[in-house]
Amino acid sequence: MKSLLFSRFLLLLPWGLIVILLLETDSSRAPLAPPARPPQQAAPRRPALPPIYAITPTYSRPVQKAELTRLANTFRQVARLHWVLVEDAARRSELVSRFVARAGLPCTHLHVPTPRRYKRPGLPRATEQRNAGLAWLRQRHQHLPPPQPGVLFFADDDNTYSLELFEEMRTTRKVSVWPVGLVGGRRYERPVVENGKVVGWYTGWRADRPFAIDMAGFAVSLQVILSNPKAVFKRRGSQPGMQESDFLKQITTVEELEPKANNCTKVLVWHTRTEKVNLGNEPKYHLDTVKIEV
Ligand SMILES: *[C@@H]1O[C@H](CO)[C@@H](O)[C@H](O)[C@H]1NC(C)=O
């Protein structure tokens, strides 16, 4: 009797294993293509994550591809992130076009040249490129019915971003803010928060600005961008270093700001700035036998 049971068990064992294997492969595939289920068994649907739009102005320089690679390696790990790369150029460069094609995440590649008269030290940079990103976003969404979930932030290509930052900004209702490391001549700057509200700014430079915050220190909901169609970065009347403040003034108030990163006590983004490279030994004329993109 015992041996009969045992032989039955042996007979069933391979089948059991096959079923387990099938279940395993099915569940490992689930995130890519959820199996079609009959409606009565459907799991409760979680609302889709709001997309994050990262607007990155970029310009040609020796470290450009290295910086973009570092950013792509971060952004690729963020769910539902759409990268809007805006080149400061009269046309799309081959380097960035090739890069975007292989970046492995949803990208939109735009370009707009900065007028020559604005290319001077002491003048704000990337104004036209950020506005081109905003215009693209508005154009893409203006004919769609609200509510349109989504969050936008300005991701300069010389910063370092923690993955946690994206979790924080994802829940932005209107405008959210957080600390930024290695900026303004200090180890960090941050919005000062009391009872869950922003009441001031810890900053080394012009704390009297209405929003004394770096470009890397805030995110805006798509709904706010769409319902303030005229809000842009301004050249005219904007003093150097006032870009962020002038922009935020158009769309929100300090009282409305949503503090993130543990009531603005955690640094999740750093204004790292890559050192200027030394190309002192670069030959005047191309000497190598191959042409290499760097
Ligand atoms: C932020 O501060 C408010 C008010 O003190 C508190 O209710 C809230 O839990 C805090 N949030 C976090 C994430 O610590």
Ligand as a Chemical Component Dictionary entry (heavy atoms), coordinates in Angstrom:
data_LIG
# 
_chem_comp.id                   LIG 
_chem_comp.type                 NON-POLYMER 
_chem_comp.pdbx_formal_charge   0 
_chem_comp.three_letter_code    LIG 
# 
loop_
_chem_comp_atom.comp_id 
_chem_comp_atom.atom_id 
_chem_comp_atom.alt_atom_id 
_chem_comp_atom.type_symbol 
_chem_comp_atom.charge 
_chem_comp_atom.model_Cartn_x 
_chem_comp_atom.model_Cartn_y 
_chem_comp_atom.model_Cartn_z 
_chem_comp_atom.pdbx_ordinal 
LIG C1 C1 C 0 5.926 67.314 8.419  1  
LIG O1 O1 O 0 5.486 68.129 9.470  2  
LIG C2 C2 C 0 4.091 68.047 9.757  3  
LIG C3 C3 C 0 3.745 69.080 10.777 4  
LIG O2 O2 O 0 4.679 69.111 11.841 5  
LIG C4 C4 C 0 3.768 66.631 10.198 6  
LIG O3 O3 O 0 2.398 66.508 10.446 7  
LIG C5 C5 C 0 4.175 65.673 9.096  8  
LIG O4 O4 O 0 3.967 64.346 9.504  9  
LIG C6 C6 C 0 5.623 65.871 8.725  10 
LIG N1 N1 N 0 5.916 65.059 7.554  11 
LIG C7 C7 C 0 6.922 64.197 7.496  12 
LIG C8 C8 C 0 7.077 63.415 6.267  13 
LIG O5 O5 O 0 7.682 64.033 8.441  14 
# 
loop_
_chem_comp_bond.comp_id 
_chem_comp_bond.atom_id_1 
_chem_comp_bond.atom_id_2 
_chem_comp_bond.value_order 
_chem_comp_bond.pdbx_ordinal 
LIG C1 O1 SING 1  
LIG C1 C6 SING 2  
LIG O1 C2 SING 3  
LIG C2 C3 SING 4  
LIG C2 C4 SING 5  
LIG C3 O2 SING 6  
LIG C4 O3 SING 7  
LIG C4 C5 SING 8  
LIG C5 O4 SING 9  
LIG C5 C6 SING 10 
LIG C6 N1 SING 11 
LIG N1 C7 SING 12 
LIG C7 C8 SING 13 
LIG C7 O5 DOUB 14 
# 
